Amino acid sequence: MSPEPRSYYGHAVIKTPVWSWEVPCYFFAGGLAGASAGLAYLAGLRGNEELARRAWGVSMAGIAVSPALLISDLGRPMRFANMLRMFKVTSPMSVGSWILSGSGATTTVAAVHAWTGVFPRLARVARPAAAVLGLPLSTYTAALLANTAVPVWHAGRKGLPFVFAAGAAVNAGAASVLVTPPPQARPARRLALGAALLKQLMRLTEEREVGGLGEVYLHGSAHRYRSISRACLAAGAGLLLARGGRSQSAARLAGALLLGSELSSRWSVFHAGLQSTVDPKYVVGPQRDAIDRGKRRGGSRTRARVAAGDPALGSPATTLSG
Amino acid sequence: MTLQTHAWPASYGEEAKPRRGFFTDTSVCIGCKACEVACKEWNHVPMSIEGFSGNSYDNSNELDADRWRHVAFVEQRVSADARENGGELVRAAQAAAAIAGGVQTYQEGDGIRWLMASDVCKHCTNAACLEVCPTGALFRTEFGTVVVQQDVCNGCGYCVPACPFGVLDRREEDGRVWKCTLCYDRLKDDLEPACAKACPTNSIQFGELAELRERAEHRLAHLQEAGQARAQLYLADEDDGVGGAGAFFLLLDDPEVYGLPPDPVDTVRDLGEIWTAAALAATALAAVLAAAVLGGRR
């Protein structure tokens, strides 16, 4: 980062988001539900009914807690239905509300059918629909964060959706490994391990994208949760690779570690954003740099568009005598 | 790709009024805070006591849900002759930093320059708050201003980090977001907003935006001629990051000195890029799922 920019007594320039713990938890649960629906659908197509049934159950659990988390974070929870008052493409939160609604309805039908066998005809339509809706459900949350003035979120707008997508895949694989007997969980293991690797790559790409702003990940909660996330990911992936195919208890532990890693990762991204709003150097610094380097014109102009000032047309206060 | 909303004036048809706004000429602000008081009184904004901030005469610190006008007080040390020569101000500001950093002591004969400015919601042309609002509670009025409908807002909080100026905030005991309405009720009755009405020096000028902008150009030229080299119009142009603002300012130093962002951007301008990335990532997720499930032993 460039040297400390000028500021108004070091005050924050933008507001810190008022969202609380429910929001990063929802990012975790939504991604888990979304990618699990895809896993469940594909496993069903492949004829692995045992895995499909359990993955539908996982997806159902994720989709059930999601609206509860979101509604509880609202300032006026009783007005949650206003979220569906309109559809606005300029608002990822509006688009996401519709995705979540569709995903919730279709996943519920698919999961209920998988476990009880009712609504067979409806389920035939609901399964692929839930699988498809689960994809944007896993990534729109990154678009939601990117479309704010929060420096580290907006700067990472191209990479963050991939971080969330890979994270959702880790979640889906890990959760299914946790609840499925090892012989039937082979695709889930492959998913969890492959996605864990991709997640690290995506993370590195995104860190390069945000450049100097990545500094926020070296401090405070963002740093703490990122360290936890990395440690859990390494331990979980290692254990899953070594013993996950043979031992049910090892697979359970590995799945839990990977889920813990993903939850911490979402917390880290969330806190990095909050931290980058507090210090004006992250907000003013990059803006002033871009102006100084001639890349942006900025919000100010010192040159008047009239050749000479006519005091009579200036402030009334300065023309009282004239 | 740029996605924009243009609710004004097109969607109002015949009912559209000329765009109204504020020109805040900070060069004549005396820091009396009459605007803060008038705003609170007229709009029934709840009391909020910050106490002694220690930051010059500022005791209200920032704009938030319970403060829709905020007067900033900046004290700058300048050498005595700097008043004669505007260019000297740059050097003086650098010297002031050296003094604050303990490198240099306060010099005999140095003076103080006091900058005061009344901040307010900018009522941006491209208003990020309005664009991200999922409920449509934030809307653009027939005057081109941006207002929250309190009977619709569900307190989702998305507008709070979307605003590049940190204007919007949630009132915790109430759960909804509140901000300056540019006295929508008064405008409807052909009255000027309470703050502008109360301003004793006309630092806050209300009117039709086109006319205010013209007036501001003359004032800027006048100040530049008088040697105020850093005098600048802030948010007066269509080609800045928010498409120009309904409330714009004449500042005597860079925006960040007053706590304003030097290059505010409505991030919705990057929405094409953002949605593309999200869609590609969703597609990649499908590929990864398919590879894992279909691409090996069952």
Interface residues (C-beta under 8 A of the other chain):
Chain A: P5 R6 S7 Y8 Y9 H11 A12 V13 I14 K15 T16 P17 V18 W19 A35 G38 L39 L42 A43 L45 R46 G47 N48 D73 L74 G75 R76 P77 R79 F80 N82 M83 R85 M86 K88 V89 T90 S91 P92 M93 S94 S97 L135 P136 S138 T139 Y140 A142 A143 L144 A146 N147 T148 A149 V150 H154 R157 K158 G159 L160 P161 F162 F164 A165 A166 A168 A169 A172 G173 R186 P187 A188 R190 L191 G194 A195 L198 G273 T277 P280 V283 V284 Q287 R288 A290 I291 R296 R297 G298 G299 S300 R301 T302 R303 A304 R305 V306 A307 A308 G309 D310 P311 L313 G314 S315 P316 A317 T318
Chain B: L3 T5 D25 S27 V28 S53 N55 D58 N61 E62 D64 A72 V74 A128 E131 V132 C133 P134 T135 G136 A137 V152 C153 N154 G155 C156 G157 Y158 V160 P161 A162 C163 P164 F165 G166 V167 L168 D169 R170 D174 G175 R176 V177 T201 N202 S203 Q205 E214 R215 E217 H218 R219 L220 A221 H222 L223 Q224 E225 A229 R230 A231 Q232 L233 Y234 L235 A236 D237 D239 D240 G241 V242 L251 D254 P255 E256 V257 Y258 G259 L260 P261 P262 D263 P264 V265 T267 V268 D270 L271 E273 I274 W275 A277 A278 A279 L280 A281 A282 T283 A284 L285 A286 V288 L289 A290 A291 A292 V293 L294 G295 G296 R297 R298
